[in-house]
């Protein structure tokens, strides 16, 4: 009789450990998901900020720098802005 109780207790502890491991794994998966969302949002914010800076620099240079050099700089900055849109 005592052996049966010990066996049941051992099985209970084993199942408890499994459940604890599963709960920990689920918590880690949820944490990972929230970190991924936070990182993605942060990346989008930084990308938008960089795009706005490039747009601002392009318009400022377009008014200040004239000639072939100004056109080339404006073209490069426009390409950088488009690259950020794709990013």
BALO-255149 format. One record per residue: residue number from 1; residue in three letters; chain; x, y, z of N, C-alpha, C in turn. Coordinates in nm, 3 decimals, always signed. Each point is the difference from the previous one (the first is absolute). Layout:
N
<r vexvo="NUM" selum="ALA" seba="A" n_x="X" n_y="Y" n_z="Z" ca_x="X" ca_y="Y" ca_z="Z" c_x="X" c_y="Y" c_z="Z"/>
...
REM end
This chain:
87
<r vexvo="1" selum="UNK" seba="A" n_x="+0.082" n_y="-0.119" n_z="+0.000" ca_x="-0.082" ca_y="+0.119" ca_z="+0.000" c_x="+0.086" c_y="+0.125" c_z="+0.000"/>
<r vexvo="2" selum="UNK" seba="A" n_x="+0.104" n_y="+0.005" n_z="+0.083" ca_x="+0.090" ca_y="+0.114" ca_z="+0.009" c_x="+0.077" c_y="+0.020" c_z="-0.130"/>
<r vexvo="3" selum="UNK" seba="A" n_x="+0.035" n_y="-0.111" n_z="-0.064" ca_x="+0.070" ca_y="+0.007" ca_z="-0.128" c_x="-0.088" c_y="+0.065" c_z="-0.106"/>
<r vexvo="4" selum="UNK" seba="A" n_x="-0.128" n_y="-0.033" n_z="+0.000" ca_x="-0.093" ca_y="+0.058" ca_z="-0.096" c_x="-0.013" c_y="+0.150" c_z="+0.021"/>
<r vexvo="5" selum="UNK" seba="A" n_x="-0.004" n_y="+0.044" n_z="+0.125" ca_x="-0.009" ca_y="+0.143" ca_z="+0.031" c_x="+0.127" c_y="+0.072" c_z="-0.043"/>
<r vexvo="6" selum="UNK" seba="A" n_x="+0.115" n_y="-0.061" n_z="+0.026" ca_x="+0.128" ca_y="+0.060" ca_z="-0.040" c_x="+0.008" c_y="+0.011" c_z="-0.153"/>
<r vexvo="7" selum="UNK" seba="A" n_x="-0.049" n_y="-0.104" n_z="-0.068" ca_x="+0.001" ca_y="+0.001" ca_z="-0.146" c_x="-0.090" c_y="+0.112" c_z="-0.053"/>
<r vexvo="8" selum="UNK" seba="A" n_x="-0.119" n_y="+0.016" n_z="+0.059" ca_x="-0.091" ca_y="+0.106" ca_z="-0.040" c_x="+0.060" c_y="+0.139" c_z="+0.029"/>
<r vexvo="9" selum="UNK" seba="A" n_x="+0.066" n_y="+0.013" n_z="+0.113" ca_x="+0.063" ca_y="+0.126" ca_z="+0.037" c_x="+0.112" c_y="+0.036" c_z="-0.098"/>
<r vexvo="10" selum="UNK" seba="A" n_x="+0.077" n_y="-0.101" n_z="-0.037" ca_x="+0.110" ca_y="+0.021" ca_z="-0.094" c_x="-0.057" c_y="+0.042" c_z="-0.137"/>
<r vexvo="11" selum="UNK" seba="A" n_x="-0.105" n_y="-0.066" n_z="-0.043" ca_x="-0.065" ca_y="+0.034" ca_z="-0.127" c_x="-0.059" c_y="+0.141" c_z="+0.006"/>
<r vexvo="12" selum="UNK" seba="A" n_x="-0.060" n_y="+0.034" n_z="+0.114" ca_x="-0.057" ca_y="+0.134" ca_z="+0.019" c_x="+0.109" c_y="+0.107" c_z="-0.012"/>
<r vexvo="13" selum="UNK" seba="A" n_x="+0.115" n_y="-0.022" n_z="+0.065" ca_x="+0.110" ca_y="+0.096" ca_z="-0.006" c_x="+0.053" c_y="+0.014" c_z="-0.143"/>
<r vexvo="14" selum="UNK" seba="A" n_x="+0.007" n_y="-0.111" n_z="-0.070" ca_x="+0.048" ca_y="+0.001" ca_z="-0.138" c_x="-0.095" c_y="+0.082" c_z="-0.087"/>
<r vexvo="15" selum="UNK" seba="A" n_x="-0.131" n_y="-0.022" n_z="+0.016" ca_x="-0.099" ca_y="+0.075" ca_z="-0.077" c_x="+0.003" c_y="+0.149" c_z="+0.036"/>
<r vexvo="16" selum="UNK" seba="A" n_x="+0.022" n_y="+0.029" n_z="+0.126" ca_x="+0.009" ca_y="+0.138" ca_z="+0.046" c_x="+0.120" c_y="+0.070" c_z="-0.064"/>
<r vexvo="17" selum="UNK" seba="A" n_x="+0.111" n_y="-0.070" n_z="-0.010" ca_x="+0.119" ca_y="+0.057" ca_z="-0.065" c_x="-0.025" c_y="+0.025" c_z="-0.148"/>
<r vexvo="18" selum="UNK" seba="A" n_x="-0.070" n_y="-0.093" n_z="-0.066" ca_x="-0.033" ca_y="+0.018" ca_z="-0.141" c_x="-0.088" c_y="+0.124" c_z="-0.020"/>
<r vexvo="19" selum="UNK" seba="A" n_x="-0.100" n_y="+0.013" n_z="+0.085" ca_x="-0.091" ca_y="+0.114" ca_z="-0.010" c_x="+0.074" c_y="+0.131" c_z="+0.027"/>
<r vexvo="20" selum="UNK" seba="A" n_x="+0.090" n_y="-0.002" n_z="+0.093" ca_x="+0.079" ca_y="+0.120" ca_z="+0.030" c_x="+0.088" c_y="+0.038" c_z="-0.120"/>
<r vexvo="21" selum="UNK" seba="A" n_x="+0.060" n_y="-0.099" n_z="-0.061" ca_x="+0.083" ca_y="+0.026" ca_z="-0.118" c_x="-0.084" c_y="+0.055" c_z="-0.115"/>
<r vexvo="22" selum="UNK" seba="A" n_x="-0.119" n_y="-0.056" n_z="-0.020" ca_x="-0.089" ca_y="+0.048" ca_z="-0.106" c_x="-0.044" c_y="+0.144" c_z="+0.027"/>
<r vexvo="23" selum="UNK" seba="A" n_x="-0.032" n_y="+0.031" n_z="+0.123" ca_x="-0.043" ca_y="+0.136" ca_z="+0.035" c_x="+0.114" c_y="+0.099" c_z="-0.022"/>
<r vexvo="24" selum="UNK" seba="A" n_x="+0.121" n_y="-0.039" n_z="+0.037" ca_x="+0.116" ca_y="+0.085" ca_z="-0.022" c_x="+0.023" c_y="+0.022" c_z="-0.149"/>
<r vexvo="25" selum="UNK" seba="A" n_x="-0.012" n_y="-0.105" n_z="-0.078" ca_x="+0.018" ca_y="+0.011" ca_z="-0.146" c_x="-0.104" c_y="+0.093" c_z="-0.061"/>
<r vexvo="26" selum="UNK" seba="A" n_x="-0.125" n_y="-0.014" n_z="+0.043" ca_x="-0.105" ca_y="+0.086" ca_z="-0.053" c_x="+0.025" c_y="+0.146" c_z="+0.035"/>
<r vexvo="27" selum="UNK" seba="A" n_x="+0.046" n_y="+0.026" n_z="+0.121" ca_x="+0.031" ca_y="+0.137" ca_z="+0.042" c_x="+0.114" c_y="+0.057" c_z="-0.084"/>
<r vexvo="28" selum="UNK" seba="A" n_x="+0.100" n_y="-0.082" n_z="-0.027" ca_x="+0.113" ca_y="+0.046" ca_z="-0.082" c_x="-0.042" c_y="+0.027" c_z="-0.144"/>
<r vexvo="29" selum="UNK" seba="A" n_x="-0.089" n_y="-0.081" n_z="-0.054" ca_x="-0.050" ca_y="+0.022" ca_z="-0.135" c_x="-0.078" c_y="+0.132" c_z="-0.007"/>
<r vexvo="30" selum="UNK" seba="A" n_x="-0.083" n_y="+0.026" n_z="+0.100" ca_x="-0.074" ca_y="+0.126" ca_z="+0.003" c_x="+0.093" c_y="+0.119" c_z="+0.014"/>
<r vexvo="31" selum="UNK" seba="A" n_x="+0.101" n_y="-0.013" n_z="+0.084" ca_x="+0.097" ca_y="+0.109" ca_z="+0.018" c_x="+0.074" c_y="+0.026" c_z="-0.130"/>
<r vexvo="32" selum="UNK" seba="A" n_x="+0.037" n_y="-0.106" n_z="-0.069" ca_x="+0.070" ca_y="+0.014" ca_z="-0.128" c_x="-0.089" c_y="+0.074" c_z="-0.099"/>
<r vexvo="33" selum="UNK" seba="A" n_x="-0.127" n_y="-0.038" n_z="-0.004" ca_x="-0.093" ca_y="+0.066" ca_z="-0.092" c_x="-0.012" c_y="+0.149" c_z="+0.028"/>
<r vexvo="34" selum="UNK" seba="A" n_x="-0.008" n_y="+0.036" n_z="+0.127" ca_x="-0.012" ca_y="+0.142" ca_z="+0.033" c_x="+0.130" c_y="+0.075" c_z="-0.031"/>
<r vexvo="35" selum="UNK" seba="A" n_x="+0.114" n_y="-0.064" n_z="+0.021" ca_x="+0.128" ca_y="+0.063" ca_z="-0.034" c_x="+0.015" c_y="+0.019" c_z="-0.150"/>
<r vexvo="36" selum="UNK" seba="A" n_x="-0.046" n_y="-0.097" n_z="-0.078" ca_x="+0.006" ca_y="+0.011" ca_z="-0.146" c_x="-0.087" c_y="+0.117" c_z="-0.046"/>
<r vexvo="37" selum="UNK" seba="A" n_x="-0.121" n_y="+0.012" n_z="+0.056" ca_x="-0.088" ca_y="+0.111" ca_z="-0.037" c_x="+0.062" c_y="+0.134" c_z="+0.038"/>
<r vexvo="38" selum="UNK" seba="A" n_x="+0.057" n_y="+0.005" n_z="+0.120" ca_x="+0.061" ca_y="+0.125" ca_z="+0.047" c_x="+0.118" c_y="+0.039" c_z="-0.090"/>
<r vexvo="39" selum="UNK" seba="A" n_x="+0.082" n_y="-0.097" n_z="-0.036" ca_x="+0.115" ca_y="+0.026" ca_z="-0.085" c_x="-0.044" c_y="+0.044" c_z="-0.139"/>
<r vexvo="40" selum="UNK" seba="A" n_x="-0.101" n_y="-0.065" n_z="-0.052" ca_x="-0.050" ca_y="+0.037" ca_z="-0.133" c_x="-0.054" c_y="+0.142" c_z="+0.001"/>
<r vexvo="41" selum="UNK" seba="A" n_x="-0.077" n_y="+0.034" n_z="+0.103" ca_x="-0.055" ca_y="+0.135" ca_z="+0.010" c_x="+0.111" c_y="+0.102" c_z="+0.012"/>
<r vexvo="42" selum="UNK" seba="A" n_x="+0.100" n_y="-0.030" n_z="+0.082" ca_x="+0.114" ca_y="+0.090" ca_z="+0.017" c_x="+0.075" c_y="+0.018" c_z="-0.131"/>
<r vexvo="43" selum="UNK" seba="A" n_x="+0.018" n_y="-0.108" n_z="-0.074" ca_x="+0.067" ca_y="+0.008" ca_z="-0.130" c_x="-0.078" c_y="+0.084" c_z="-0.098"/>
<r vexvo="44" selum="UNK" seba="A" n_x="-0.133" n_y="-0.015" n_z="+0.000" ca_x="-0.083" ca_y="+0.081" ca_z="-0.090" c_x="+0.009" c_y="+0.147" c_z="+0.037"/>
<r vexvo="45" selum="UNK" seba="A" n_x="+0.002" n_y="+0.029" n_z="+0.129" ca_x="+0.009" ca_y="+0.139" ca_z="+0.045" c_x="+0.133" c_y="+0.061" c_z="-0.042"/>
<r vexvo="46" selum="UNK" seba="A" n_x="+0.108" n_y="-0.074" n_z="+0.020" ca_x="+0.133" ca_y="+0.050" ca_z="-0.037" c_x="+0.012" c_y="+0.015" c_z="-0.151"/>
<r vexvo="47" selum="UNK" seba="A" n_x="-0.057" n_y="-0.093" n_z="-0.075" ca_x="+0.003" ca_y="+0.007" ca_z="-0.145" c_x="-0.075" c_y="+0.124" c_z="-0.049"/>
<r vexvo="48" selum="UNK" seba="A" n_x="-0.114" n_y="+0.025" n_z="+0.060" ca_x="-0.079" ca_y="+0.119" ca_z="-0.038" c_x="+0.075" c_y="+0.128" c_z="+0.034"/>
<r vexvo="49" selum="UNK" seba="A" n_x="+0.065" n_y="+0.000" n_z="+0.114" ca_x="+0.079" ca_y="+0.117" ca_z="+0.041" c_x="+0.115" c_y="+0.024" c_z="-0.098"/>
<r vexvo="50" selum="UNK" seba="A" n_x="+0.069" n_y="-0.105" n_z="-0.038" ca_x="+0.110" ca_y="+0.013" ca_z="-0.096" c_x="-0.051" c_y="+0.047" c_z="-0.135"/>
<r vexvo="51" selum="UNK" seba="A" n_x="-0.115" n_y="-0.053" n_z="-0.042" ca_x="-0.059" ca_y="+0.041" ca_z="-0.128" c_x="-0.034" c_y="+0.149" c_z="+0.003"/>
<r vexvo="52" selum="UNK" seba="A" n_x="-0.058" n_y="+0.045" n_z="+0.112" ca_x="-0.034" ca_y="+0.142" ca_z="+0.011" c_x="+0.125" c_y="+0.088" c_z="-0.003"/>
<r vexvo="53" selum="UNK" seba="A" n_x="+0.107" n_y="-0.047" n_z="+0.063" ca_x="+0.125" ca_y="+0.074" ca_z="-0.001" c_x="+0.057" c_y="+0.010" c_z="-0.141"/>
<r vexvo="54" selum="UNK" seba="A" n_x="-0.007" n_y="-0.111" n_z="-0.072" ca_x="+0.050" ca_y="+0.000" ca_z="-0.138" c_x="-0.084" c_y="+0.092" c_z="-0.087"/>
<r vexvo="55" selum="UNK" seba="A" n_x="-0.131" n_y="-0.006" n_z="+0.017" ca_x="-0.088" ca_y="+0.087" ca_z="-0.078" c_x="+0.030" c_y="+0.147" c_z="+0.029"/>
<r vexvo="56" selum="UNK" seba="A" n_x="+0.019" n_y="+0.030" n_z="+0.127" ca_x="+0.032" ca_y="+0.137" ca_z="+0.041" c_x="+0.134" c_y="+0.044" c_z="-0.060"/>
<r vexvo="57" selum="UNK" seba="A" n_x="+0.099" n_y="-0.088" n_z="+0.006" ca_x="+0.132" ca_y="+0.033" ca_z="-0.055" c_x="-0.007" c_y="+0.017" c_z="-0.151"/>
<r vexvo="58" selum="UNK" seba="A" n_x="-0.080" n_y="-0.082" n_z="-0.066" ca_x="-0.013" ca_y="+0.008" ca_z="-0.145" c_x="-0.060" c_y="+0.134" c_z="-0.041"/>
<r vexvo="59" selum="UNK" seba="A" n_x="-0.107" n_y="+0.040" n_z="+0.068" ca_x="-0.062" ca_y="+0.128" ca_z="-0.037" c_x="+0.092" c_y="+0.117" c_z="+0.031"/>
<r vexvo="60" selum="UNK" seba="A" n_x="+0.072" n_y="-0.008" n_z="+0.111" ca_x="+0.094" ca_y="+0.106" ca_z="+0.035" c_x="+0.114" c_y="+0.010" c_z="-0.098"/>
<r vexvo="61" selum="UNK" seba="A" n_x="+0.053" n_y="-0.113" n_z="-0.041" ca_x="+0.110" ca_y="+0.000" ca_z="-0.096" c_x="-0.048" c_y="+0.042" c_z="-0.139"/>
<r vexvo="62" selum="UNK" seba="A" n_x="-0.122" n_y="-0.038" n_z="-0.034" ca_x="-0.053" ca_y="+0.038" ca_z="-0.130" c_x="-0.008" c_y="+0.150" c_z="-0.016"/>
<r vexvo="63" selum="UNK" seba="A" n_x="-0.026" n_y="+0.069" n_z="+0.109" ca_x="-0.008" ca_y="+0.146" ca_z="-0.005" c_x="+0.138" c_y="+0.065" c_z="+0.010"/>
<r vexvo="64" selum="UNK" seba="A" n_x="+0.093" n_y="-0.064" n_z="+0.068" ca_x="+0.131" ca_y="+0.059" ca_z="+0.026" c_x="+0.102" c_y="-0.034" c_z="-0.108"/>
<r vexvo="65" selum="UNK" seba="A" n_x="+0.011" n_y="-0.127" n_z="-0.034" ca_x="+0.103" ca_y="-0.046" ca_z="-0.095" c_x="-0.061" c_y="-0.007" c_z="-0.139"/>
<r vexvo="66" selum="UNK" seba="A" n_x="+0.061" n_y="+0.071" n_z="-0.093" ca_x="-0.051" ca_y="+0.002" ca_z="-0.138" c_x="+0.095" c_y="-0.077" c_z="-0.091"/>
<r vexvo="67" selum="UNK" seba="A" n_x="-0.045" n_y="-0.026" n_z="-0.118" ca_x="+0.083" ca_y="-0.063" ca_z="-0.101" c_x="-0.002" c_y="-0.152" c_z="+0.006"/>
<r vexvo="68" selum="UNK" seba="A" n_x="+0.097" n_y="-0.058" n_z="-0.072" ca_x="+0.008" ca_y="-0.145" ca_z="-0.013" c_x="+0.024" c_y="-0.069" c_z="+0.135"/>
<r vexvo="69" selum="UNK" seba="A" n_x="+0.084" n_y="+0.059" n_z="+0.082" ca_x="+0.029" ca_y="-0.058" ca_z="+0.131" c_x="-0.127" c_y="-0.004" c_z="+0.085"/>
<r vexvo="70" selum="UNK" seba="A" n_x="-0.076" n_y="+0.107" n_z="+0.000" ca_x="-0.124" ca_y="+0.005" ca_z="+0.076" c_x="-0.099" c_y="-0.105" c_z="-0.046"/>
<r vexvo="71" selum="UNK" seba="A" n_x="-0.007" n_y="-0.019" n_z="-0.132" ca_x="-0.091" ca_y="-0.103" ca_z="-0.055" c_x="+0.043" c_y="-0.140" c_z="+0.045"/>
<r vexvo="72" selum="UNK" seba="A" n_x="+0.131" n_y="-0.024" n_z="-0.002" ca_x="+0.051" ca_y="-0.132" ca_z="+0.039" c_x="-0.025" c_y="-0.027" c_z="+0.148"/>
<r vexvo="73" selum="UNK" seba="A" n_x="+0.024" n_y="+0.099" n_z="+0.084" ca_x="-0.024" ca_y="-0.016" ca_z="+0.144" c_x="-0.148" c_y="-0.025" c_z="+0.025"/>
<r vexvo="74" selum="UNK" seba="A" n_x="-0.085" n_y="+0.076" n_z="-0.065" ca_x="-0.144" ca_y="-0.016" ca_z="+0.015" c_x="-0.043" c_y="-0.139" c_z="-0.045"/>
<r vexvo="75" selum="UNK" seba="A" n_x="+0.056" n_y="-0.048" n_z="-0.111" ca_x="-0.032" ca_y="-0.133" ca_z="-0.050" c_x="+0.040" c_y="-0.109" c_z="+0.100"/>
<r vexvo="76" selum="UNK" seba="A" n_x="+0.119" n_y="+0.013" n_z="+0.055" ca_x="+0.049" ca_y="-0.099" ca_z="+0.097" c_x="-0.089" c_y="-0.001" c_z="+0.125"/>
<r vexvo="77" selum="UNK" seba="A" n_x="-0.036" n_y="+0.117" n_z="+0.048" ca_x="-0.085" ca_y="+0.008" ca_z="+0.118" c_x="-0.139" c_y="-0.055" c_z="-0.028"/>
<r vexvo="78" selum="UNK" seba="A" n_x="-0.052" n_y="+0.023" n_z="-0.120" ca_x="-0.130" ca_y="-0.057" ca_z="-0.037" c_x="+0.007" c_y="-0.153" c_z="-0.001"/>
<r vexvo="79" selum="UNK" seba="A" n_x="+0.110" n_y="-0.055" n_z="-0.051" ca_x="+0.019" ca_y="-0.145" ca_z="-0.001" c_x="+0.006" c_y="-0.056" c_z="+0.142"/>
<r vexvo="80" selum="UNK" seba="A" n_x="+0.067" n_y="+0.074" n_z="+0.088" ca_x="+0.008" ca_y="-0.043" ca_z="+0.140" c_x="-0.139" c_y="-0.001" c_z="+0.064"/>
<r vexvo="81" selum="UNK" seba="A" n_x="-0.080" n_y="+0.102" n_z="-0.031" ca_x="-0.137" ca_y="+0.005" ca_z="+0.052" c_x="-0.084" c_y="-0.116" c_z="-0.051"/>
<r vexvo="82" selum="UNK" seba="A" n_x="+0.015" n_y="-0.034" n_z="-0.127" ca_x="-0.074" ca_y="-0.113" ca_z="-0.056" c_x="+0.045" c_y="-0.132" c_z="+0.062"/>
<r vexvo="83" selum="UNK" seba="A" n_x="+0.130" n_y="-0.010" n_z="+0.028" ca_x="+0.052" ca_y="-0.120" ca_z="+0.063" c_x="-0.062" c_y="-0.016" c_z="+0.141"/>
<r vexvo="84" selum="UNK" seba="A" n_x="-0.014" n_y="+0.110" n_z="+0.071" ca_x="-0.062" ca_y="-0.006" ca_z="+0.131" c_x="-0.147" c_y="-0.038" c_z="-0.008"/>
<r vexvo="85" selum="UNK" seba="A" n_x="-0.066" n_y="+0.040" n_z="-0.107" ca_x="-0.140" ca_y="-0.040" ca_z="-0.019" c_x="-0.011" c_y="-0.151" c_z="-0.014"/>
<r vexvo="86" selum="UNK" seba="A" n_x="+0.092" n_y="-0.060" n_z="-0.071" ca_x="+0.001" ca_y="-0.145" ca_z="-0.019" c_x="+0.039" c_y="-0.073" c_z="+0.128"/>
<r vexvo="87" selum="UNK" seba="A" n_x="+0.085" n_y="+0.063" n_z="+0.078" ca_x="+0.050" ca_y="-0.060" ca_z="+0.123" c_x="-0.112" c_y="-0.013" c_z="+0.099"/>
REM end
